[in-house]
Amino acid sequence: MKKLFLLLITSHILFGITLVPMTETLETKKKKNIVFKVSNPTSEPVAVDFSIMKVTDTTNKELREETSLVQAYPTQFVLSPKETKSVRVRYMSNELPAKEEVYRVIAKELDIEVTDKKEENIKGKVGVNIKMRFSYEGLLFIHQKDAKSSIKIEHIQKDNRGIQLTLANSGNVSDLPSNINYDYFVTIQGQEYQLQKEDFKNTSFRRVLAGKSKILSLQNITTLPIEKIESMRVEKK
């Protein structure tokens, strides 16, 4: 099951390479390799560094660590103008994880500057300067086919910034608890009401990894009196 996670997909767009697909899911070991395509639509050659990092948390900012469980080939290459290169990505474990693993797929464009000025030559060789110019990031989700999320509100706290919710995911796959994916209900004087679209204005949703929790801040609830809210719950659509 493929997922589109636009809020988590990060790109620092200047110009140059593209990465396809931006999200991919591995849920069967019958599929040996996943293929990502890196393209250079420009009229100049570009060097690319391709890497994969494991996402360990997304509480305040995305935390990543190096991994050997997911390997890619090739990891460094030069794209000619209009060229597309296929990068094969493989999960090295013999079994899929019991709890979903999330990985960042990163294609970094390097700016190649070649100069033939004598003062910059070293022993008659042409000097090459490489500097970072562009980064494109996608996501790879690895889990078992029947994996499911289970997000609940563990704690609510009201303050001058609105309501802070602690969302916990006891399932074995990550999920994005946005109001597009979930309905939010509040209880006031024993009566339950559903939050409306305008109550989520400017709300920043971040993915809750399997077995993790995170704080969600709702600062623009306008359809109901915040001070009278007694409890809250979420329900997947």
Secondary structure in CASP SS format (residue, H / E / C, confidence):
PFRMAT SS
TARGET T0000
AUTHOR 0000-0000-0000
METHOD secondary structure of the structure
MODEL  1
M C 1.00
K C 1.00
K C 1.00
L C 1.00
F C 1.00
L C 1.00
L C 1.00
L C 1.00
I C 1.00
T C 1.00
S E 1.00
H E 1.00
I C 1.00
L C 1.00
F C 1.00
G C 1.00
I C 1.00
T E 1.00
L E 1.00
V E 1.00
P C 1.00
M C 1.00
T E 1.00
E E 1.00
T E 1.00
L E 1.00
E C 1.00
T C 1.00
K C 1.00
K C 1.00
K C 1.00
K C 1.00
N C 1.00
I E 1.00
V E 1.00
F E 1.00
K E 1.00
V E 1.00
S E 1.00
N C 1.00
P C 1.00
T C 1.00
S C 1.00
E C 1.00
P C 1.00
V E 1.00
A E 1.00
V E 1.00
D E 1.00
F E 1.00
S E 1.00
I E 1.00
M E 1.00
K E 1.00
V E 1.00
T E 1.00
D E 1.00
T C 1.00
T C 1.00
N C 1.00
K C 1.00
E C 1.00
L E 1.00
R E 1.00
E E 1.00
E E 1.00
T C 1.00
S C 1.00
L C 1.00
V E 1.00
Q E 1.00
A E 1.00
Y E 1.00
P C 1.00
T C 1.00
Q E 1.00
F E 1.00
V E 1.00
L E 1.00
S C 1.00
P C 1.00
K C 1.00
E C 1.00
T E 1.00
K E 1.00
S E 1.00
V E 1.00
R E 1.00
V E 1.00
R E 1.00
Y E 1.00
M C 1.00
S C 1.00
N C 1.00
E C 1.00
L C 1.00
P C 1.00
A C 1.00
K C 1.00
E C 1.00
E E 1.00
V E 1.00
Y E 1.00
R E 1.00
V E 1.00
I E 1.00
A E 1.00
K E 1.00
E E 1.00
L E 1.00
D E 1.00
I E 1.00
E E 1.00
V E 1.00
T E 1.00
D C 1.00
K C 1.00
K H 1.00
E H 1.00
E H 1.00
N C 1.00
I E 1.00
K C 1.00
G C 1.00
K E 1.00
V C 1.00
G E 1.00
V E 1.00
N E 1.00
I E 1.00
K E 1.00
M E 1.00
R E 1.00
F E 1.00
S E 1.00
Y E 1.00
E E 1.00
G E 1.00
L E 1.00
L E 1.00
F E 1.00
I E 1.00
H C 1.00
Q C 1.00
K C 1.00
D C 1.00
A C 1.00
K C 1.00
S C 1.00
S C 1.00
I E 1.00
K E 1.00
I E 1.00
E E 1.00
H E 1.00
I E 1.00
Q E 1.00
K E 1.00
D E 1.00
N C 1.00
R C 1.00
G E 1.00
I E 1.00
Q E 1.00
L E 1.00
T E 1.00
L E 1.00
A E 1.00
N E 1.00
S C 1.00
G C 1.00
N C 1.00
V C 1.00
S C 1.00
D E 1.00
L C 1.00
P C 1.00
S C 1.00
N C 1.00
I C 1.00
N C 1.00
Y E 1.00
D E 1.00
Y E 1.00
F E 1.00
V E 1.00
T E 1.00
I E 1.00
Q C 1.00
G C 1.00
Q E 1.00
E E 1.00
Y E 1.00
Q E 1.00
L C 1.00
Q C 1.00
K H 1.00
E H 1.00
D H 1.00
F H 1.00
K C 1.00
N C 1.00
T C 1.00
S C 1.00
F C 1.00
R C 1.00
R C 1.00
V E 1.00
L C 1.00
A C 1.00
G C 1.00
K C 1.00
S E 1.00
K E 1.00
I E 1.00
L E 1.00
S E 1.00
L E 1.00
Q C 1.00
N C 1.00
I C 1.00
T C 1.00
T C 1.00
L C 1.00
P C 1.00
I H 1.00
E H 1.00
K H 1.00
I C 1.00
E C 1.00
S E 1.00
M E 1.00
R E 1.00
V E 1.00
E E 1.00
K E 1.00
K C 1.00
END
